[in-house]
């Protein structure tokens, strides 16, 4: 099975129980009704990125659903947590791309998101043989990747929040969800 559609979603959940906070994050993201199977980081050739609304219509309760997910939780009051998915799409749609997941403590959403995007783009660039200096800043490498003509698009989705002030479990997730349908 090679997925033909993908959508991105994110969520936050807060509860006195760790598992319940994860369930609430899944509900916030809209994917709680699926049996999620985590897969590694390949963006399939010819895969279409669809909106969350369109992707959600392709899911059925109880369905086995493949996804790349970043997840982190805390019960420390005010502890900053973030979960991000990065994406790098090749210019040649017949070639595969990369997804990456990143989750961290103490990082703002834009930092985690850019880190995940950088990871995905670097994995794709090394696969395609794009020459670059890994010590250069992300913004500079991003321009090199795009001007190489090999990488069409990079992006990310990220969810960040601070841990509940009363010490309840707080979970954040970001996910790239594979779907089939129209």
N, C-alpha and C positions, 0 to 999 in steps of 0.2 A: 504494500500500500504506500503510495506516494501522495501526500496531501496536496490539494490544488488551491486551497484557500487558507488564509491565516488572518487573525485579528488580535488586537492588543487590548488589554484591560488591566485594571489595578484596583486595589481596595484596602481598607483599614477596618480592623475589628477590635473591640475592647470588651473584656469580660473578666469575671473573677477566675475563670478557668482557662488554662492555656489553649486547650483544644477548642473550646467555645469561641475564643477570640479568633482563631484561625477560621472557623466556620463562618463567623460574622464578616471576616475579610473576604472570604469567597462569595458571600451573599452580596457584599458591597460591589464586588467585581462582576457579579452576575453569573458566576460559573459553579455555584454550589450544587446544582442539580445533576452535575456530571460526575462520573467515576474517572478522576483525573489520573493519567499515566504520564509521569515525567520522562521526557526524552532529552537527548543531548542537543547539540547546538547547530544542526544543519538546517538552513533555509532551503527548501526544495527547489529544483529548477522549475521554471514556469509557474511558480506559486503566486497567486494573486492576493495582495493585501486588501482586505475589505474592512468596512467600518465595523465597530463593535455591534451596532444595531443589526446590521446585515448578518454578521457572524453568529449572533445569538439566535437568530431565526433558524439557523442550520443545526442547532443542538436540541436534543430530546432528553427528558429526564431519564437518568440511569445509563445514558450512553457512555461507552468507553471513549474518552476524549484525551487525545495526546496534547501535551503542552510543554513549553519550556517555562519554568517558574522560578522566580527569586522570592524568597520568604525569609523574614526575620521577625523575632518577637522579643519583648522585654517586659519585665514587671518592675523595672526601676523607674520611679517617678521622674518625669521630664527628660529621660534619656532619649536622645535623637536617634531614630532608626530609619533606614531607607532600603528599598528593594527596587532594582532596575533591570530592565531587559534592553540590550542593545541589538541593533540590526545593521547588517551591511549587505547590500544587494548588488550583485555584479551587473555590469553593463550588458553582458551576454546572458539573456534570460534562460538559455539552455544550460548554463553553469549554475552550480549551487552557491549559495551565500552562507552567511553565518549569523547566528543568534548568540548572545552571551547573557549570562545572568550574573548579577552582582548584588550583594547585600552587605550593609555595613552599619556600624555604630558611629555616631558622631559626625556623619556626613550629611550635608544639606542635599536636597533632591537633585539640584542641578549638577553637583559634583558627582554623585553616584550615577546619574544618568549619562553624563559625558564619559565617565570611566567605562561604563558598560558599552557605550557606543564605540569608544576607542578599542576596547577588547575585540569586538566583532569585526571592526574595520581592519585591525592589525592581523587577525587570523585570516581574513579574506586576502589581504594584500600579500601575505607570505605565501599563501596557496597559489596566487596568480603570478608571483614573481615580481611584484612591484617593488622597485628599489626605494628604500627609505632609511632614515637614521632614527632608530628607536629612542634616541636621547632627545630628539626635538620635541617641542611642545605639541599637544594634541591638535591645536588649531592649525599649526604649520603642516603637520602630517596629514590632516584632513584635506587640505588643499592639494597636497602631493597626490594623495589617493584619487581624488576626484579628477585632477588634470591628467592623470595617467591614462584615462579613457577606459580603464578596466572596472572601476567601481562607480556604479550609477547613483547609489543613494546610501546614506547612513542616517540613522535616527535612533531614538530611544523613548522608552516610557518609564516613568519612575513614580513611586509613591513614597513619601516620607512623612513622618509625624513624630511628635514627642510622646514618650511613655505617659500613660495616665497619671495624673498628679496624686491619685490615691493609691498607686501601686497595683492597680488591676492589670492583667495581661493585655498588652497592646501588640497586635500583629499587623504587619504591612506585607502586601504581596504585589508583584507585577508579573504578568503572564503574557506569553505569546501562545495563542490557542489555535490549533489546527482544526479546520472544519471542512466539510464536504457539502455540496449543494449548489444552489443557483444564486 
